[in-house]
Amino acid sequence: MKKFLSAVLMLTMSLSVFAGCAKSEETPAPDAAKPASTEAPAAEEKDKNKDITLTVMTSQGWAFPAEDMLTQKFEEETGIKVDLQVVPADQYHDLLKAKLTSGEGPDIFYAQTNEFQIKTATVDPEKYCIDFSDAAWKNVMPKTRIPAVSYNDKLYGLMLWYDSPEFVYIYNKTLFEEAGIKEAPKTYEAFKAACEAIKAKGITPIYEYGAAGWHHQLPFFQIGPRYEELQPGLYKGLNDNTIKFADSKDMQKALDQINEFVQNGYYGDDYMSNDGTDKEDRIANRQAAMIQEGPAFIETIKQKYPEVTDEFGVFLVPFIDNQNYPTNPSGPAIFGYKESKNVEAVKQYFDFLTKPENLQIKLDNTSEWTNIDIAIDGVEQHFTDIEKAFKESIPREKYEIAPVLQTGTKYTNDQWMETGKDMISMFMGELTSKQVLENIDERRAKLAKSQNDPAWQ
């Protein structure tokens, strides 16, 4: 089997229930024929598959170490090889699009999607994707995620992600106490004051990794519910094209506050060269006090640095005084290429990945996850006490205002990387916050017109 890259795909889950067979109460006659062995047919099947290789393409941001174990297990069980291709996040979308449009798509590929994005040309499911409407594993997904991988009442992809607060701030509680910060900030001014206190100790307040291309946009997008809270009806207006991004004073204010953090040095001097590969090191070694990640990141730190005695906590992104839970029923999904020469092998791979025992391998060997959001039993979840307490501390109504901005509005997540580039230009003084929003509107209009969206005609 080919050597796989250590960074690997995010995996998925399935409905595969093992039924025990009751023993027959009848005693067979002494001369009864023995049941045929299943070993020979299995060996024959593996031999038949030895010349099949599936190409799997994913973004580096969605690649996790557990995939090595699973791809090896898949080959051992089936004889089918897997050629895993992990592409830098800032190149992934363009490369995937080029491969699909040229008729040379990978057998299996990942794509970020939601109920609006699946209807755009980003993936174009009817043209490029295998129809999985009859797949046995479809019921593994919670109903809230199915719209993100369905189009015209057909199922095209498999989405499984974790049911955790996505991309909140993880912070060093011990370091905060030493700096005289009594509690996690809940307002922008408190957040700014905390950063000043940390910076005064010679420590970078927030570890940000701009070189990855996808991460520094998160504070702006994750507080979408706050925009809706401050301007009820905003999401509807954005989706009906009666309101523009550039019309939102709250979005402009959020971008200005994020930019102020950069200019004040709260991201440090090297945020543009950071790629995220040393994020555990920076936090564990007190080179930075905070980072925007999921709550499971705390467990990742502890596993890598068991000697660290500092306490860690979690707080919501408080730009423009946000205190809403970042609800997101969408995320990366896995698709099969319609023109693959190995469609049956692709389906077999999906079946394999979605067996409960393989989902357990995925969860147990992905340190950044504490759980998998599924609609079936059979997988032992690992929610941490910190995560449980955090979720319970947020009033229920703060979960229900709106999903995050990229999930709740049309043609927004499609341009994630482009928005990230514009934000970098803003940090460099080349664009204003207003111009960043105007660029988002311009790209949304182009995407909408390409889809013949009546609201943009």
Buried (B, 14 or more C-beta within 10 A) or exposed (E): EEEBBEBBBBBBBBBBEEEEEEEEEEEEEEEEEEEEEEEEEEEEEBEEBEEBBBBBBBBBBBBBBBBBBBBEBBBEBBBBBBBBBBBBBBEBBEBBBEBBEEEEBBBBBBBBBBBBBBBBBBBBBEEBBBBBEEBBBBBBBBEBBBBBBBBEEBBBBBBBBBBBBBBBBBBBBBBBEBBEBEEBBBBBEBBBBBBBBBBEEEBBBBBBBBBBBBBBBBBBBBBBBBBBBBBEEBBEBBBEBEBBBBBBEBBBBBBBBBBEBBEEBBBBEEBBEBBBEEBBBBBBEBBBBBBBBBBBBBBBBBEEBEEBEBBBBBBBBBBBBBBBBBBBBBBBBBBBBBEBEBBEBBBBBBBBBBBBEBBBBBBBBBBBBBBBBBBBEBBEBBBBEBBEEBBEEBEEEBBEBBBBBBBBBBBBBBBBBBBBBBBBBBBEEEBBBBBBBBBBBBBBBEBBEEBEBEEBE
